[in-house]
Amino acid sequence: MLVITPCVAQPTVSAKVDEFIKAEMRRQRIPGLSLAVIRDGRAIIAKGYGLANVEHQILVKPDTVFQSGSIGKQFTATAIMILVEEGKLSLDDKISKHFADTPESWKNITVRHLLTHTSGMADFPPDFDLRRDYTEEELFAYIKAVPLAYQTGAKWDYTAFGYVLSGILVRRLTGKFYGDFLQERVFQPLGMKTARVISEADIIPNRAAGYRLVDGDLKNQEWVSPSTNTTADGSLHHSILDMAKWDAALYTDKPLKQSSLAQMWMPVNLSDGTTKAYGLGWDTDEIRGRRIVYHGGAWQGFKSFIVRFPDDKLTIIFFANLWQTNEIRLARGLIAKFYPEFALPLAQPLEDKEPKVTASVRRALLQFAKGKADSNLFTLEARAEIFPNQAEQIGK
């Protein structure tokens, strides 16, 4: 059972966390952020900072609802693992067993490949229309039409396709939308009252707005279609209080047995015998002598992060409502308040012994960024790479 006791945090640690968060929010221009630090099932810090909604000047609270981004992948993987525990599929099933109409190139792809980003599938290309509504069958057809990027199992490459298909697989096996399945089997049993698939239409109390910086100005998040906002690669709403309950459940056998969680946190084996420190919806590693499982998320004006130290029973979770949030910097800085060895090294400025050269390079880069670079500033070899048309003329 989760106990929320924000006041029990050691004043020195709590003050350091506050100071760090507020400084980073100013530096990164983050409008709002919610944070939970959980030790031994107790939320020693559960609080909000800044604004959930800039237009209405609404403050962030512990129950403010943010978008999860790819933190949602661990819940999709959990849905699949529930079905594995029930004997409805195996991680080593070929997906052709459950999708009868798969292309020949998918013949070796298993459910495990989908969840570990080793299927060979590419990701959504830049020209994918995020503003079009797709049915699950249309998304399935779209993914089938994209050629594999590499041989199945040969490498690890992060992609949304595997999780979108995993959500469709949940419906094929249960007859239920994956979001409804999660409600019934995970969110409701754990008392995660605000956890749900994103909906633009529904009234959701305490919902935060997402933002992005455009030429230095704060703007609202860009609109995407309702169906794009419901796929199983991370389209969920959560508060940090929801996530604290989720963290507490990960020390129990509900909704998953500890043996299933151990599989989710096991590095994936690649076909060349090497491993990648990613399990099923979780990054998993040992860093600086400490075992950790973690994941970040980014979607529609939001960033998120969860990092767990299972052996120490310490978890840090945060949500931020700015697309440009540097979530790794935030995570490292927060972790360092408990484990100083994780602190980011201080950058030492180098002495500029050739200021004229530095000025020329800076000018060239600025010109290049604006598409107005002066080719005379580059060597003949560099021109051949950067200005191929001119290089052809030079060679004549």
Order of alpha helices (4+ residues) and beta strands (2+ residues): beta-alpha-beta-beta-beta-beta-alpha-alpha-alpha-alpha-alpha-beta-beta-beta-beta-alpha-alpha-beta-beta-beta-beta-beta-beta-alpha-alpha-alpha-alpha
